[in-house]
Amino acid sequence: MRLVIDLIRGKGVDDALSILHFAPKHAARTAEKVLRSAISNFQNKEESGRVDTATLFVKEAFVDGGAMMKRISPAPMGRAFRIRKRSNHVTIVIAQRAVKEKAPVPSPKKEAQAAPKAPETTAAEKKPKAAKKSAAPKKTKKAEAAE
């Protein structure tokens, strides 16, 4: 179930529904039902009535472990193996995206006046040139003694 829930976390509701509908995992069916229920609950809770699903997204989605049924399976030589039939608790929280209003675009002329450009310096101006080392090989003590 956690693998399926990880696919939809943070996605838009329409995208999440299509992902869950076509996911090959068995748990995707249950997660899709939970998501549809969350959308319905959100729409019923809103006073304005019907909400556009394009503005909804999956805010939180997580899976917690649930009750476990314990069964016994017969095993060879008189032994028994324990079978744990696991269940889980799925929580999906959806929210509505805030619609941002477009801010006025400043003109390029005002930007140029407000922020004057600093003179650019090249790498050669930043670092002074170091003195060249002589390419002559160093003389060793034996070479000096031979001369």
C-alpha positions as CSV (number, residue, x, y, z in Angstrom):
1,M,0.0,0.0,0.0
2,R,2.8,2.4,0.8
3,L,4.3,1.9,-2.7
4,V,0.9,3.0,-4.2
5,I,0.5,6.0,-1.9
6,D,4.0,7.2,-2.6
7,L,3.0,7.6,-6.3
8,I,0.3,10.2,-5.6
9,R,1.7,12.3,-2.8
10,G,1.8,16.0,-3.8
11,K,0.1,15.4,-7.2
12,G,-3.1,17.1,-8.4
13,V,-6.3,15.2,-7.7
14,D,-7.0,14.5,-11.4
15,D,-3.5,13.2,-12.0
16,A,-3.7,11.1,-8.8
17,L,-7.0,9.5,-9.8
18,S,-5.6,8.6,-13.2
19,I,-2.4,7.1,-11.7
20,L,-4.4,5.0,-9.2
21,H,-6.9,3.9,-11.8
22,F,-4.3,2.5,-14.1
23,A,-1.8,1.2,-11.5
24,P,-1.4,-2.6,-11.6
25,K,-1.2,-3.0,-7.8
26,H,-4.2,-4.5,-6.0
27,A,-3.9,-1.8,-3.3
28,A,-4.5,0.9,-5.9
29,R,-8.2,0.1,-6.0
30,T,-8.6,0.8,-2.3
31,A,-6.5,3.9,-2.5
32,E,-8.6,5.2,-5.3
33,K,-11.8,4.7,-3.3
34,V,-10.2,6.6,-0.3
35,L,-9.2,9.4,-2.6
36,R,-12.7,9.7,-4.2
37,S,-14.1,9.8,-0.6
38,A,-11.7,12.5,0.4
39,I,-12.7,14.6,-2.7
40,S,-16.4,14.1,-1.8
41,N,-15.9,15.1,1.8
42,F,-14.0,18.2,0.8
43,Q,-16.8,19.2,-1.6
44,N,-19.5,18.6,1.0
45,K,-17.6,20.6,3.6
46,E,-17.2,23.7,1.4
47,E,-20.0,26.2,1.9
48,S,-19.9,27.3,-1.8
49,G,-20.9,23.9,-3.0
50,R,-19.0,22.3,-5.9
51,V,-15.3,22.8,-6.0
52,D,-13.2,22.7,-9.2
53,T,-11.1,19.5,-8.9
54,A,-8.4,21.1,-11.0
55,T,-7.4,23.3,-8.0
56,L,-7.3,20.4,-5.5
57,F,-4.1,18.4,-4.7
58,V,-3.0,15.6,-2.4
59,K,-1.5,17.5,0.6
60,E,-0.7,14.5,2.8
61,A,-0.9,10.8,2.1
62,F,0.4,8.1,4.5
63,V,-0.2,4.5,5.6
64,D,-0.1,3.3,9.1
65,G,-0.2,-0.3,10.3
66,G,-3.5,-1.7,11.4
67,A,-4.8,-4.7,13.2
68,M,-3.2,-8.0,12.4
69,M,-5.1,-11.3,12.2
70,K,-3.0,-14.2,13.4
71,R,-3.6,-17.6,12.0
72,I,-1.8,-20.9,12.2
73,S,-0.7,-23.0,9.2
74,P,0.3,-26.7,9.7
75,A,4.0,-27.4,9.1
76,P,6.0,-30.6,8.7
77,M,6.8,-32.9,11.7
78,G,3.9,-31.7,13.8
79,R,5.0,-28.0,13.9
80,A,2.9,-25.0,13.1
81,F,3.8,-21.7,11.3
82,R,2.1,-18.5,12.2
83,I,0.5,-16.5,9.4
84,R,0.0,-12.8,9.9
85,K,-2.8,-11.3,7.8
86,R,-1.9,-7.6,7.9
87,S,-4.2,-4.6,7.5
88,N,-3.5,-0.9,7.4
89,H,-5.0,2.6,7.9
90,V,-4.8,4.8,4.8
91,T,-5.0,8.6,5.4
92,I,-5.3,11.0,2.4
93,V,-5.6,14.7,3.0
94,I,-6.5,17.0,0.1
95,A,-6.3,20.8,0.0
96,Q,-7.1,23.6,-2.5
97,R,-4.3,25.5,-4.2
98,A,-4.4,29.2,-3.8
99,V,-4.8,31.0,-7.1
100,K,-2.0,33.5,-7.5
101,E,-2.8,36.9,-9.0
102,K,-0.5,38.1,-11.7
103,A,1.8,40.9,-10.5
104,P,2.5,43.8,-12.8
105,V,5.6,43.2,-14.9
106,P,8.2,46.0,-14.4
107,S,9.6,47.6,-17.5
108,P,13.2,46.9,-18.4
109,K,14.0,50.6,-18.5
110,K,13.2,51.0,-14.8
111,E,15.4,48.0,-13.8
112,A,18.3,49.5,-15.7
113,Q,18.0,52.8,-13.9
114,A,17.5,51.2,-10.4
115,A,20.5,48.9,-10.5
116,P,23.6,50.2,-12.2
117,K,26.0,47.5,-13.4
118,A,29.3,47.2,-11.6
119,P,32.4,47.2,-13.9
120,E,33.4,43.6,-14.7
121,T,37.0,42.5,-13.9
122,T,38.7,39.8,-15.7
123,A,40.8,37.0,-14.2
124,A,44.0,38.6,-15.4
125,E,43.2,41.8,-13.5
126,K,42.3,40.0,-10.3
127,K,45.5,38.0,-9.9
128,P,49.0,39.6,-10.5
129,K,51.3,37.6,-12.7
130,A,53.8,35.5,-10.8
131,A,57.5,35.7,-11.8
132,K,58.6,32.9,-14.2
133,K,60.8,30.2,-12.8
134,S,64.0,29.4,-14.6
135,A,63.8,26.2,-16.7
136,A,67.4,25.3,-16.0
137,P,67.9,22.0,-14.2
138,K,69.2,22.2,-10.7
139,K,72.8,21.1,-10.1
140,T,73.5,18.4,-7.6
141,K,76.5,18.2,-5.3
142,K,78.1,15.5,-7.5
143,A,77.8,17.7,-10.6
144,E,79.3,20.7,-8.7
145,A,82.2,18.5,-7.5
146,A,82.9,17.2,-11.0
147,E,83.3,20.8,-12.4
